[in-house]
Amino acid sequence: MMNIVKMNVEHQAPFHFGDAEGHLSETFSSSQLFSAIVNNINLLYGEEKVREFITFAEKDEWILSSLLYGLDLHPKGEDQTVKTIYFVPRPKIDFRFTQDGFMSHKEMKKVEYVSVALFKRLSEAWDPHLEVSILNREDVLIFSKKFAVLKEEALELDIAHHEWQSLSFMSTQVRPGVAVNRLNGKSDHYFSQEELIFRYQDTRNYLIKPFLYFYLEGPTPSYVTAAIHFMADEGIGGKRSFGRGFLKSIEIFESPVVFLKEGSLIMTLSDYFPKKEEIGALYSYELAKKNGYVHSNHGTTLRKKSILVVKEGSLLRNKVKGQILDIRPEIFPHHPVYFYGTPLLIGFGGMPS
């Protein structure tokens, strides 16, 4: 069973998701989500429950994806949602177009997130001999440069083409700040903070609300559910002391999205750290560096061990398990620091021949 954890956000909600170099990232990975859940379990129930959760997660019966994006469309002046669009990472494959059209190959290469409907079309269009997905250019609608949907699902809505093109529900903002000396209260130096801003968007007929979500596969214990709901109060990401990362509400429900479990290829919706015997399963993939700092009640801030992981949207030849690693520094004896490298997998390319 697959569930969705939907994180509703306010208009103009700011978030800071950091990468390995400390820069702003648009991705809050499955490993970061896992850490947030572990921290909340520790706050709510203590270290013994954390150890129980790690043992539970290592059984591979419960898996989570990275944080993804979605849109709720509301008719103007009404509360109900008439359509929800869920996005997943664009599969890391090549593609071809059947004819010339207004959209260039370069535009499609810049797309980072595709609607579930477009993902399924890419999967159906996969040619294992040419190793490409073959699309009709006119079947794809790109907006905000990074997002794409099937033209036919856009036509279900009374939204003009120019309105789609003007949508910009996620942007980067830089805020100036001043560091204050704790000893004398004087300003030390100026600095800037980057953040993601999520904005509601208006068209002639709709109010469009972006949201964040992730998939959960397998049964979820009640204490884990409580830790997930606690994210609404604790927030996610960095700079929370500056008011970043807070959520309007959290909902957990059975996923209306159904993916193939098998395929000629397999795609990961999570960070993935392979076991040694799984390296040969990698097909078309991107790697990302992961490190950061240990944040502990023991008051020590040390850099974690650096690792390379397989990114969301990467394709594999067959199903894999991945692993949960302890990446604490050698000089940090207090407790393990876990990296969640177990992938949530979906089928791609139809059934294997």
C-alpha positions, -999 to +999 in steps of 0.1 A: +000+000+000+012+035-009+002+065+011+008+102+005+019+127+031+007+160+019+022+192+034+000+222+027+018+256+027+007+292+032+009+318+005+044+333+004+057+305+027+096+305+029+118+274+031+155+267+032+166+234+018+204+231+019+228+210-002+262+196+005+279+229-001+255+249+021+237+264-009+200+265-015+185+234-031+150+228-044+151+192-032+145+180+003+157+145+000+144+112+015+175+112+038+166+146+051+130+136+056+142+105+075+164+127+097+134+150+105+113+120+114+141+106+137+145+139+154+108+142+160+106+106+174+134+116+197+116+147+209+083+129+214+094+095+227+131+095+235+162+076+222+148+041+229+120+047+204+145+060+179+165+027+181+132+008+176+124+029+146+159+023+130+155-014+134+120-012+119+133+009+089+162-015+082+137-043+075+127-025+042+090-029+049+085+008+052+101+032+026+097+069+019+103+090-012+120+124-013+098+155-010+080+163-042+057+190-055+020+193-064-007+218-073-043+221-061-066+240-084-096+257-069-124+275-088-124+312-079-145+318-048-149+281-040-131+259-014-132+226-032-103+213-053-113+204-088-080+190-099-047+180-082-016+175-102+012+154-086+047+158-100+076+134-099+113+138-110+118+137-147+133+103-155+170+106-164+166+093-199+170+107-234+140+113-256+131+122-292+102+140-309+082+126-337+080+159-355+091+195-354+072+219-333+073+250-311+091+233-283+128+226-286+147+196-273+167+220-251+135+232-234+125+197-225+160+190-212+156+218-186+124+202-172+131+188-138+095+177-127+068+160-148+032+153-139+024+117-131+004+116-164+034+127-183+056+103-165+033+074-175+034+087-211+072+087-211+071+052-196+048+040-224+069+057-250+101+040-240+119+022-268+143-003-252+162-008-285+168+029-292+170+036-254+148+067-257+113+078-251+096+091-283+071+119-278+049+142-299+061+177-292+026+191-291+016+167-264+037+184-237+031+217-220+060+233-201+056+261-175+078+277-149+107+263-171+111+233-148+076+217-148+058+199-176+023+183-179+005+165-207-013+189-229-045+168-227-046+171-189-042+209-192-070+211-217-094+197-190-091+230-173-103+265-184-068+280-184-054+298-214-020+289-228-005+323-218-018+318-182+001+285-180+032+302-193+030+329-167+027+306-137+056+309-112+046+294-079+081+287-067+110+313-067+143+320-050+146+350-028+177+365-011+172+383+022+200+404+038+208+399+075+231+413+102+251+392+126+250+405+161+279+400+186+266+381+216+290+398+240+285+435+232+253+435+211+269+453+182+266+444+145+295+423+133+289+418+096+262+417+069+252+384+052+225+371+029+201+342+032+187+323+003+152+308+005+125+292-016+092+311-017+060+292-025+032+315-039-004+309-047-012+318-083-043+333-099-057+327-134-090+340-147-110+310-133-087+294-107-067+298-076-037+275-078-021+264-045+013+246-045+020+220-019+048+195-009+043+158-006+060+125-003+051+088-007+051+062+021+052+026+012+043-001+038+025+000+071+034+030+093+035+026+131+014+051+151+044+067+167+059+074+133+026+089+121+027+112+152+063+122+144+053+131+108+023+152+120+047+169+144+065+184+114+037+209+111+049+223+144+086+217+141+089+226+104+113+212+079+146+223+064+170+249+078+168+284+092+137+275+112+148+299+140+143+326+113+108+315+106+115+293+076+101+258+069+068+259+087+037+242+073+000+251+073-012+215+078-003+178+071-026+152+057-019+114+053-041+094+030-040+065+005-024+075-027-047+081-057-017+076-079-009+041-090+025+032-104+037+000-121+057-020-096+077-037-124+091-025-157+118-030-182+136-004-160+131+008-124+131+044-113+139+056-078+119+084-061+144+086-033+181+091-026+197+057-030+230+044-016+238+010-033+252-020-017+284-033-034+265-061-052+240-036-066+264-013-085+257-033-117+220-023-116+227+013-123+215+023-158+210+060-163+217+081-132+230+112-116+251+114-084+249+139-056+273+146-028+259+145+007+274+157+039+264+185+063+268+188+100+258+167+130+232+184+151+230+167+185+218+172+220+254+166+230+262+201+218+287+191+191+286+204+156+309+183+134+308+176+097+293+142+088+312+118+065+308+128+028+292+102+005+279+101-031+244+089-036+222+081-066+196+109-071+159+108-075+148+101-111+177+077-118+170+045-136+180+010-127+181-023-145+164-042-117+151-038-082+176-030-054+175-026-016+200+001-008+211+006+028+210+028+059+245+040+068+261+054+099+280+085+087+290+100+121+326+114+123+353+092+138+356+116+168+318+116+176+312+087+200+278+097+214+253+081+190+250+070+153+242+095+126+221+078+100+219+083+063+188+068+047+198+053+014+168+029+009+150+037-024+113+038-031+111+022-066+085+024-094+084+006-127+093+024-160+091+013-196+064-013-195+068-048-185+102-065-192+103-087-223 
